[in-house]
Amino acid sequence: MLVSCVAYEDGKKLGDIEKKDISDYLRRPGCLLWVALFEPEPDELSEMQHEFNLHALAVEDAHHGHQRPKIEEYGDSLFVVLHTVEAEDDEIVIGEVNVFVGPNYVLSVRSRTRHGFATVRARCEREPHLLRQGSGFVFYALMDSVVDRYFPVLDAVEDELEAVEDRIFSGKSTRSNIESLYALKQKLMTLKHAAGPLLDAAGKLHGGRVPQVCAGTQDYFRDVSDHLVRINQSIDSLRDMVTTAISVNLSLITLQENETTRRIAAYAALVAVPTMIAGVYGMNFKNMPELSWSYGYPLALSVMAVLDIVLFHRLRKAGWL
């Protein structure tokens, strides 16, 4: 589906144009075309391939989707794969944006993501002096928007981790804590798969031999790269914290089991003392002391009670009860 097809000249919007007029505007000196597609059909991509003279391999990747974040150079144009990250019902949904960047055009193909780039377009149109820099600045604005959307998701994961840590030390539902921590680890892995490869790819846009379409915008891409460094460092730190939290939770489970074992052993000792005395006098031998003594039964019960009371206080003092 075609979302928008807009022509710009000297940083100012000329207006929305029809697909059939794309070729005419591409031949127009100083004109920039910005086209946005959402989950296009194969024939729509083929049409854009013909209009913009896109490389067949790049179009094939955009058609099949599910590509790793990357930046590929085809002559004087770029093919870029970005992963969008959105939080939906406590789950992280990964979308994909394929961007074709040429000397005088930007074509974005968005898939599996709800949020578009209308705010990015509005931002660029409010800054014609920057939009005047051409397709390189539009590409930066799209990439910056995708990267900035990682931060709220990362903050939400951090908040979830803090909530799980509070539950761990309050001793509540150790099994659910393990499940929550494992789910957090999966979310962080998903974020890493989106941001990690993009960090390596972004380095090509501000250092060394910069692609021609990005010439003059290296400072902007350096800022995006800095954001990606922060995001990747935060992801690594949170993954370490999740691993530590899992270890702490397992250690607490072991401590609880040991505590339970000690309590059972203590109660068993309290039962064992009177059982031993009763067992001795229950052997029914003929010649045993105190069997015929009238105070033998009360004395045996008293000894049992006294020994249990002494043992109870000793175990309580040792922390077993």
C-alpha positions in Angstrom: 0.0 0.0 0.0 1.3 3.4 -0.9 1.3 5.6 2.2 2.7 8.8 0.7 4.6 10.1 -2.4 5.9 13.6 -1.9 8.2 15.8 -3.9 10.5 18.4 -2.4 12.7 21.1 -3.9 15.2 23.2 -2.1 14.0 21.8 1.2 10.4 22.8 0.6 7.5 20.6 -0.1 6.1 20.8 -3.7 3.2 18.5 -3.0 1.9 15.0 -3.2 2.4 13.4 -6.6 1.1 10.4 -8.4 3.1 7.3 -9.0 3.0 7.8 -12.7 4.8 11.2 -12.3 7.8 9.8 -10.3 10.0 9.5 -13.3 9.4 13.1 -14.3 10.3 14.4 -10.9 13.4 12.2 -10.7 14.7 13.9 -13.8 14.0 17.3 -12.4 17.2 19.1 -11.1 17.3 19.8 -7.4 14.2 17.7 -6.7 13.9 15.1 -3.9 11.3 12.3 -3.8 10.2 10.7 -0.5 8.0 7.6 -1.0 6.6 5.5 1.8 5.1 2.0 1.4 3.4 -0.2 3.9 3.5 -4.0 3.4 3.4 -3.6 -0.4 2.4 -6.4 -2.9 5.1 -7.8 -5.1 3.8 -5.9 -8.1 4.0 -2.6 -6.2 7.7 -3.3 -5.4 8.3 -4.2 -9.0 6.8 -1.0 -10.1 9.0 1.0 -7.7 12.0 -1.0 -8.8 11.3 0.1 -12.4 10.7 3.7 -11.4 13.8 4.1 -9.2 16.1 1.6 -11.0 16.6 -0.4 -7.8 19.0 -3.3 -7.6 17.3 -6.7 -8.0 19.0 -8.2 -4.9 17.9 -5.3 -2.7 14.3 -5.6 -4.0 14.3 -9.4 -3.3 15.4 -8.8 0.3 12.7 -6.2 0.8 10.1 -8.6 -0.7 11.0 -11.6 1.5 11.7 -9.5 4.6 13.0 -11.0 7.9 16.5 -9.6 7.1 19.2 -8.9 9.6 19.8 -5.2 10.2 22.3 -4.0 7.7 23.5 -1.3 5.3 24.5 -2.3 1.8 25.9 -0.1 -1.0 24.8 -0.5 -4.6 26.6 2.0 -6.8 25.5 5.5 -5.7 22.6 4.1 -3.6 22.1 2.4 -0.3 19.8 -0.4 0.8 19.2 -0.4 4.6 17.3 -2.8 6.8 16.2 -1.5 10.2 14.2 -3.4 12.9 11.5 -1.5 14.7 10.7 -2.6 18.3 7.3 -2.1 19.8 5.8 -3.1 23.2 2.4 -4.8 22.9 0.6 -6.6 25.7 3.8 -7.2 27.7 5.4 -8.6 24.5 8.0 -7.1 22.2 7.0 -7.1 18.5 9.7 -6.7 15.9 8.9 -4.9 12.7 11.0 -4.2 9.7 11.8 -1.1 7.7 13.6 -1.3 4.4 15.0 2.0 3.1 16.3 2.6 -0.4 18.4 5.8 -0.5 19.5 7.3 -3.8 21.0 10.7 -4.8 17.6 12.3 -5.1 15.1 9.9 -3.6 14.2 7.9 -0.4 11.9 4.9 -0.6 10.9 3.3 2.7 9.1 -0.1 2.9 7.5 -0.7 6.3 6.3 -4.2 7.5 4.8 -5.7 10.7 4.8 -2.4 12.5 1.9 -0.2 13.6 3.6 3.1 14.0 4.6 5.0 10.8 6.9 7.9 10.2 4.4 10.8 9.8 6.1 12.6 12.7 9.5 12.2 11.0 8.1 13.7 7.8 6.6 16.6 9.8 9.9 17.2 11.6 11.8 17.3 8.3 9.3 19.7 6.7 9.6 22.0 9.7 13.4 22.2 9.1 13.8 23.0 5.4 17.4 24.2 5.9 18.2 20.6 7.0 15.9 18.9 4.4 17.9 20.9 1.8 20.8 18.5 2.4 18.9 15.9 0.5 18.2 12.2 0.8 21.1 11.7 3.4 19.2 13.8 6.0 15.9 12.1 5.3 17.7 8.7 5.8 19.2 10.0 9.1 15.8 11.2 10.3 14.2 7.8 9.7 17.1 5.9 11.3 17.1 8.3 14.3 13.4 7.7 14.8 13.8 3.9 14.7 16.7 4.0 17.2 14.9 6.5 19.6 12.0 4.0 19.8 14.3 1.5 21.5 14.7 3.6 24.6 11.1 3.4 25.9 11.1 -0.3 25.4 14.4 -0.6 27.2 13.1 1.5 30.1 10.0 -0.7 30.4 12.2 -3.8 30.6 14.3 -2.2 33.3 11.2 -1.3 35.3 10.0 -4.9 35.0 13.4 -6.2 36.3 13.2 -3.9 39.3 9.6 -5.2 40.1 10.8 -8.8 39.8 13.8 -8.0 42.1 11.4 -6.6 44.7 9.4 -9.8 44.5 12.5 -12.0 44.9 13.5 -10.4 48.2 10.0 -10.4 49.5 10.0 -14.2 49.2 6.9 -14.4 46.9 6.4 -17.1 44.3 9.9 -18.2 43.4 8.6 -20.1 40.3 6.9 -17.1 38.8 10.0 -15.0 39.4 12.1 -17.5 37.4 9.5 -17.4 34.6 9.5 -13.5 34.6 13.3 -13.3 34.6 13.5 -15.7 31.7 10.9 -13.7 29.8 13.0 -10.6 30.4 16.1 -12.3 29.1 14.2 -13.2 25.9 13.1 -9.6 25.5 16.7 -8.3 25.9 17.9 -10.9 23.4 15.3 -9.6 20.9 16.4 -6.0 21.5 20.1 -7.1 21.1 19.3 -8.7 17.7 17.8 -5.4 16.6 20.4 -2.9 18.0 23.6 -5.0 17.9 24.0 -5.4 14.1 22.8 -1.8 13.5 25.7 -0.5 15.7 28.2 -2.1 13.3 26.4 -0.9 10.3 26.0 2.7 11.5 29.8 3.0 11.9 30.0 3.0 8.1 28.1 6.2 7.8 30.3 8.6 9.8 33.8 7.1 9.7 36.1 6.0 6.9 34.8 6.0 3.4 31.3 7.5 3.8 28.7 6.6 1.1 28.1 9.5 -1.3 24.5 9.9 -0.4 25.5 10.5 3.3 28.3 13.0 2.6 27.8 16.1 4.7 25.6 14.4 7.3 28.3 12.4 9.1 27.8 14.4 12.4 24.1 13.3 12.4 24.9 9.7 11.9 27.6 9.9 14.6 24.9 11.0 17.0 22.8 7.9 16.0 25.8 5.7 16.6 26.3 7.2 20.1 22.7 6.3 20.9 23.2 2.8 19.7 26.3 2.4 21.8 24.3 3.5 24.9 21.5 1.1 24.0 23.8 -1.8 23.5 25.7 -1.1 26.8 22.3 -0.9 28.6 21.2 -4.2 27.1 24.4 -5.9 28.1 24.2 -4.5 31.7 20.5 -5.6 32.0 21.3 -9.1 30.7 24.0 -9.4 33.4 21.6 -8.2 36.0 19.0 -10.7 34.9 21.5 -13.5 35.1 22.5 -12.4 38.6 18.9 -12.1 39.6 18.3 -15.7 38.4 21.3 -16.9 40.5 20.1 -15.0 43.5 16.6 -16.4 43.2 18.0 -20.0 42.9 20.2 -19.3 46.0 17.2 -18.1 47.9 15.3 -21.3 46.9 18.2 -23.4 48.2 18.2 -21.4 51.5 14.4 -21.9 51.9 14.8 -25.6 51.3 17.6 -25.8 53.9 15.5 -23.8 56.3 12.6 -26.3 55.8 14.9 -29.2 56.2 16.2 -27.8 59.5 12.7 -27.3 60.8 11.7 -30.8 59.9 14.8 -32.2 61.6 14.1 -30.1 64.7 10.5 -31.3 65.0 11.7 -34.8 64.4 14.1 -34.5 67.3 11.3 -33.2 69.6 9.3 -36.3 68.7 12.3 -38.7 68.9 13.0 -38.0 72.6 9.7 -39.1 74.1 9.5 -41.8 71.5 12.8 -43.2 72.7 11.7 -43.2 76.4 8.3 -44.7 75.5 10.1 -47.3 73.4 12.4 -48.4 76.3 9.4 -48.9 78.6 7.4 -50.5 75.9 9.7 -53.5 75.5 7.7 -55.4 78.1 10.6 -57.2 79.8 9.7 -58.8 83.1 12.4 -57.4 85.3 12.5 -53.6 84.6 12.8 -50.8 87.2 9.9 -48.6 88.0 7.4 -50.9 86.3 5.6 -51.5 89.5 6.2 -48.1 91.0 3.0 -46.0 91.3 4.8 -42.8 90.3 6.6 -44.3 87.3 4.1 -43.2 84.7 3.9 -39.5 85.8 7.7 -39.5 86.2 8.2 -40.8 82.6 5.8 -38.2 81.2 7.5 -35.4 83.2 11.0 -36.5 82.0 9.6 -36.5 78.4 8.2 -33.0 78.8 11.3 -31.5 80.5 13.6 -32.9 77.9 11.4 -31.6 75.0 11.2 -28.2 76.7 15.0 -28.0 77.1 15.6 -29.3 73.5 13.0 -26.8 72.1 14.7 -23.8 73.7 18.1 -25.0 72.5 16.8 -25.4 68.9 15.0 -22.1 69.1 18.2 -20.4 70.2 20.2 -22.0 67.4 17.6 -20.7 64.9 16.3 -24.0 63.8 12.7 -23.2 65.0 
